[in-house]
């Protein structure tokens, strides 16, 4: 499971000219689910994300988590995070999970993260054509992979 986590001052998800999610201070999480991901990956990634200290404290140091700043979260499914580009110029998505496996893990990730941060996690719509707008605050962007726990 791969996540690109961006600290934002505001963000929204639009589908067919309708805003379906909007937040102010918080995180936008682009989430890619691999074919061999499971509930352990979900729990590990949700826990890690909820505790990331990437928000500034009163001294301007990144010491606060999403819960410390009472921030909001938008999670957007994005299979293209699993692109393989070794051969040729057209990315391969062979490692990306099929919807029948990915959707339950995506929903579980949102539920787990919601429990950990104590508020509803907003989201895009799995498989939809979405326009994601955000103002990356910092900029701060963190990439986390549950298979490569660095």
MARKOLNU-68538 format. One record per residue (C-alpha): residue number from 1; chain; residue in one letter; x, z, y. Coordinates in nm, 4 decimals, padded with zeros to 6 digits. Each point is the difference from the previous one (the first is absolute). Layout:
<nodes>
num chaine residu x z y
NUM A a X Z Y
...
</nodes>
This chain:
<nodes>
num chaine residu x z y
1 A x 00.0000 00.0000 00.0000
2 A x 00.1495 -00.1073 00.3285
3 A x -00.1065 00.1185 00.3444
4 A x 00.0996 -00.1036 00.3480
5 A x -00.0889 00.2944 00.2214
6 A x -00.0172 -00.0464 00.3751
7 A x -00.0445 00.2762 00.2559
8 A x -00.2537 -00.1289 00.2501
9 A x -00.1512 00.0982 00.3317
10 A x -00.3045 -00.2118 -00.0889
11 A x -00.1097 -00.2452 -00.2673
12 A x -00.3009 -00.1909 -00.1248
13 A x -00.1141 -00.2242 -00.2830
14 A x -00.2315 -00.2907 00.0749
15 A x -00.1882 -00.2084 -00.2574
16 A x -00.2073 -00.2983 00.1152
17 A x 00.0183 00.1138 00.3649
18 A x -00.1275 00.3495 -00.0840
19 A x 00.2122 00.3118 00.0402
20 A x -00.0270 00.1902 -00.3284
21 A x 00.2695 00.2620 00.0651
22 A x 00.1572 00.1374 00.3153
23 A x 00.2339 00.2919 00.0632
24 A x 00.2105 00.1429 00.2768
25 A x 00.3087 00.2086 -00.0836
26 A x 00.0834 -00.0270 -00.3670
27 A x 00.1273 -00.2229 -00.2764
28 A x -00.0696 -00.3520 -00.1190
29 A x 00.0922 -00.0301 -00.3661
30 A x 00.0352 -00.3448 -00.1521
31 A x -00.0275 00.0556 -00.3754
32 A x 00.1179 -00.2284 -00.2799
33 A x -00.0899 00.0873 -00.3586
34 A x 00.2199 -00.1199 -00.2873
35 A x -00.1129 -00.0845 -00.3535
36 A x 00.1684 00.3073 -00.1482
37 A x -00.1260 00.2502 00.2605
38 A x -00.2124 00.2927 -00.1154
39 A x -00.1571 00.3227 00.1253
40 A x 00.3383 00.1743 00.0088
41 A x 00.1228 -00.2620 00.2513
42 A x -00.3138 00.0562 00.2070
43 A x 00.0387 00.3775 00.0084
44 A x 00.3721 -00.0121 00.0754
45 A x -00.0440 -00.2522 00.2833
46 A x -00.3005 00.1778 00.1533
47 A x 00.1862 00.3301 -00.0039
48 A x 00.3165 -00.1509 00.1480
49 A x -00.1958 -00.1808 00.2715
50 A x -00.2013 00.3071 00.0994
51 A x 00.3184 00.2013 00.0487
52 A x 00.2154 -00.2588 00.1799
53 A x 00.1350 00.1623 00.3149
54 A x 00.0007 -00.3036 00.2280
55 A x -00.1957 00.1322 00.2979
56 A x 00.1731 00.1575 00.2973
57 A x -00.0067 00.3708 00.0685
58 A x 00.0058 00.1466 00.3526
59 A x 00.3743 -00.0631 00.0192
60 A x -00.0419 -00.3670 -00.0908
61 A x 00.1469 00.0360 -00.3504
62 A x -00.1765 -00.1463 -00.3021
63 A x -00.1018 00.3282 -00.1621
64 A x -00.3781 -00.0320 -00.0317
65 A x -00.2153 -00.1467 -00.2760
66 A x -00.3317 -00.1816 00.0366
67 A x -00.1851 00.3303 -00.0470
68 A x 00.2128 00.1767 00.2615
69 A x -00.1162 -00.2491 00.2652
70 A x -00.3585 -00.0228 -00.1344
71 A x 00.0546 -00.3749 -00.0361
72 A x -00.2123 -00.2607 -00.1721
73 A x 00.0868 -00.2530 -00.2696
74 A x -00.0939 -00.3582 -00.0796
75 A x 00.0962 -00.1363 -00.3440
76 A x 00.0058 -00.3770 -00.0491
77 A x 00.0564 -00.1647 -00.3379
78 A x 00.2759 -00.2595 00.0162
79 A x 00.1158 -00.1658 -00.3219
80 A x 00.2548 -00.2077 00.1951
81 A x 00.2220 00.3109 00.0225
82 A x 00.0889 -00.0742 -00.3615
83 A x 00.1227 -00.3531 00.0691
84 A x 00.3005 -00.1220 -00.1943
85 A x 00.2041 -00.2551 00.1936
86 A x 00.3056 -00.0508 -00.2229
87 A x -00.0883 -00.3525 -00.1126
88 A x -00.1140 -00.2720 00.2372
89 A x -00.1859 00.0435 00.3248
90 A x -00.3449 00.0857 -00.1283
91 A x -00.0313 00.3730 -00.0713
92 A x -00.1108 00.1083 -00.3464
93 A x -00.2529 00.2802 -00.0329
94 A x 00.0328 00.0401 -00.3759
95 A x 00.0691 00.3758 00.0350
96 A x -00.3169 00.0607 00.2037
97 A x -00.2794 00.1705 -00.1878
98 A x -00.3273 -00.1837 -00.0680
99 A x -00.3069 00.1303 00.1873
100 A x -00.1540 00.1637 -00.3084
101 A x 00.3028 00.2342 -00.0176
102 A x 00.0926 00.0094 00.3688
103 A x -00.3379 00.0897 00.1506
104 A x -00.0398 00.3316 -00.1873
105 A x 00.3585 00.0988 00.0915
106 A x -00.0569 -00.1019 00.3636
107 A x -00.3184 00.2098 00.0148
108 A x 00.1751 00.2929 -00.1704
109 A x 00.2865 -00.0181 00.2504
110 A x -00.2470 00.0223 00.2895
111 A x -00.1785 00.2949 -00.1659
112 A x 00.3238 00.1862 -00.0762
113 A x 00.1342 -00.0518 00.3512
114 A x -00.3327 00.1053 00.1511
115 A x 00.0105 00.3250 -00.1979
116 A x 00.3589 00.0667 00.1081
117 A x -00.0538 -00.0608 00.3719
118 A x -00.3451 00.1570 00.0145
119 A x -00.1829 -00.2965 00.1476
120 A x -00.1479 -00.3331 -00.1043
121 A x 00.2495 -00.2816 -00.0326
122 A x -00.1195 -00.3229 00.1558
123 A x 00.0799 -00.3348 -00.1567
124 A x -00.0262 -00.3713 -00.0139
125 A x -00.1996 -00.1782 -00.2699
126 A x 00.1892 -00.0791 -00.3179
127 A x 00.0613 -00.3750 -00.0300
128 A x -00.1585 -00.0875 00.3351
129 A x 00.1585 -00.2120 00.2710
130 A x 00.0772 00.2658 00.2605
131 A x 00.1502 00.0086 00.3451
132 A x 00.2008 00.3179 00.0357
133 A x 00.0957 00.0961 00.3536
134 A x 00.2262 00.2889 00.0822
135 A x 00.2343 00.1434 00.2551
136 A x 00.2997 00.1268 -00.1930
137 A x 00.1064 00.3193 00.1751
138 A x 00.3779 00.0320 00.0197
139 A x 00.0147 -00.2375 -00.1793
140 A x -00.0060 00.2037 -00.3193
141 A x -00.0367 -00.1893 -00.3277
142 A x 00.0784 00.1504 -00.3415
143 A x 00.0002 -00.1850 -00.3328
144 A x -00.0642 00.2055 -00.3127
145 A x -00.0014 -00.1255 -00.3590
146 A x -00.1210 00.2289 -00.2785
147 A x 00.2346 -00.1765 -00.2431
148 A x 00.3033 00.0516 00.2246
149 A x -00.0192 00.3592 00.1238
150 A x 00.2837 -00.0014 00.2494
</nodes>
